[in-house]
């Protein structure tokens, strides 16, 4: 499913089960079978509102005490960008128990995962983790699209959980801010955008940061999704 199509139909979802089903269908097109959403505050898991995974996996995870050694959640607390689990060992030294944990997850049908962290107020973070029932390294090719799907899913889920809280002041973006966001939507970096628009990289980043601030977005991906939702950016 195209990201633009998911944004349009997910905004029309009327119930959480309907929205979750739409998200499952969307990410399945990119190779992901499992969807686990954790609400985290500090280092504590305070909720698991979405659990689409092999039967028995949550019991296996907690009964084995994996929450004590799982490196995915601590990284999510400070990460600004999505990350793939098989890349974690490149940035931190994993213990033997942690390596065994990932192998155990692979055997349990939770393999080749990626996590999209979405940071909220008061140290609260929504951690959206997607994975495959069987090893599928090709799924990592679609990081940008899957990240956009996850951010939109979280926004649509928030609206369903908080009806009547959508009233807000209109947001205005400058033509240059819109232009920069359009190129962000295309996956371009600030340097790429500077070359395309004939401006400095610092100026491109300035316009992107301004747009993010106006939209209340924690990342450029979130800014693109919010701008589309508000009709400030075309599909």
N, C-alpha and C positions, 0 to 999 in steps of 0.2 A: 504493500500500500504506500502510495506517495505521501510524503509529509504534509503537503498542502491539503490532500484529501482527508487525512486524519484530523487535522486541525478543524476543518469544516464540520465533519460528522461528529467528532467528540464534543464540540461545543453544543450540539443538539441532544446529547445524551441526557436522559431524565433520571436515571438511577445509577448507583455505583456498580452493580453487577453488569449493566449494559456497557458502561464505560470500560470496565476491566476487560470484558469480552472484546471490545473494539481494540483495546491496546494489545491484548494477546494476539489478535489477528494481524495487527500492524507489525509487531516485532517478529512474528513468525515468518513474515516475508523476508526478513533479513537474517534468518537462521536461528533465532532465539525461541526456546520452548518454555522456559521458566521465568516467572516474574515474582520477585520478592521485594516488598516495600517495607522498610523499617523506619519507624519514627524514633529518633535518637536525641537525647538531651545529655550533653556532656559525654560521658562514656557509657551511659545506661540506655538500653533498649526499652522504650516506654510503650511501644506498640508495634504490632505486625499486621497492619490493616489489609495487606494483600499477600496471599501465599498460594502461588500457582507453581507447584513443584512435585517431584515424585512422592508418592504416598509414604509416610513414615519419615521423610527427611527431617522435618523440624524436631521430632523426638530424638532422632539420631544425633542431630547437631547439638541440642541442649543436654541430652543425657551423657554425651561424650565430653561435655565441658568445653566444646570448641569456641564458645563465645569468649573464653579467657585467652585464647591464643590466635584467634582469627585476625589477621592483619588488615582485612578489608575495611572494617568499621573504623578503627583508629585513623586510617588514612583519610577516610571520608570526612572526618571532622575538620580537616584543614585543607583538603584538596579543593581547588577551584575548577578543575576540569575533569571530565570523565576519565576513567582509567580501566585497563584490562588487567585481570588478575594475574595472567602469565607474565606481566611486566613488573609486578611488584618486586620480585627478587632482583631486578636490575637496579633498584633504588635503595633497598634496605636488605640487610643480611637476614635471611630467614633461618630459624632454628630447624633442627631435624623434625621436631613435632609439627611445626608449621608446614614443612614440605610434605610430611605424611598426611596432614590435614587436607591439603589440596588434592593429593592423590586419592584420599578417601572420598572427597567430594566428587571427583571424576567418576569413581566406581559407583557412587550412589546416584548418578544421573544429573549432577550439577557441575557441568564442565565448561571450560572456555568462557568464563563469565566476564562481564564488565559492569562497572558501577557508575551511576550518575548521582553525584551528591548535590542536593539543593538546600542551600543554607537559609534559614529563617531567623526570626528574632529570638533573643534570650537563649542563645546557644543551642537552639533546636535545629536539627538537620533531618531532612527526609532523604533516605538512602534508597535509591531504586537500583536493584541488582537484577541483571538479566543473564541467563545462562542456557546452555544446551543440554539435552538429555544424553547426547553422545558427542565425542570430541569433534569440533568443527572450527578449525582455526580460521576458515574463510570469513566467519561472522565478524571478525575484527576489521574487515575492510569497510564496514558501513558505520563506523563510529559517529560521524557527523549526523547522519540521518537518524540513527537510533537515539542520539542525545536529544535532538529536537523533538522526537516523539515522546521521550520521557518527560521533558520539561512541560510540554503541552498536556500530557496526561496528568501531571501533578497540578497544573493550573485548573484543569477541568474538574479534577477531584476536589480541589479546594472550594470551587464554586458550588458544587453539589452539597458539600458539608457545611457551607456558610451562606445559605440563601438570604437574600435581602441585604447583603453587605457589599454590593457592587457599585453603589453610588459614589461617584468621585468627580473631581474637577477635570475638565477636558485637558488633554495633553497636546501640546503643539511641538512638532519637530521642525527644524529648519530644513530647507531643501538639501543642504550638504549632509546633515545628519541622516536624512532618509536615504540619500545616495550611498553613504557609507554602510548603512544597515543592509541595503540591497546587496552590496558586495559581500558583506558578512554572511548573508543568507546563502550566497554562492560558495561559501567556504574559503573566502580570501582572507589573508592576514592583513594586519595594518600596513606592512611594507608593500604587499601586493596592491592594496587600495591606493597607497600613495603614488605608485607608478601608474596606475590606471587613470587617476584623477589629476596627476601632475602637481601634487602637493607633497610636503615633507611627511615622513612617517610619523613624526610627533604631532603634526596637525591632524592627520588621519585618526590617530589614537585619541586626540582631543575631542574630535566630533563623535567618535564611538563612545567615549566615556560620558560625554554630555548626554547622549541619547540614553545610555544605560541609567544615568542618574534620574532623568526625567521619567523614565518608565519604571523606576524602582526595581531594576533587574540586577542580579548578582553576577551575570556573565553576558557576553555578547550573544550567545545562543538564546538565553532567556529574553534578551532585548528583542531579538528578531521575532520570537514567538509572540511576545506581548504586543509588539507593534502590529503584527498580522491580526491578532485578536481584536485590536482596537480599530482596525481599518486604516492604520497609518502606513501600512506597507502592503503592497498587492501580493496575492498568492503566486 
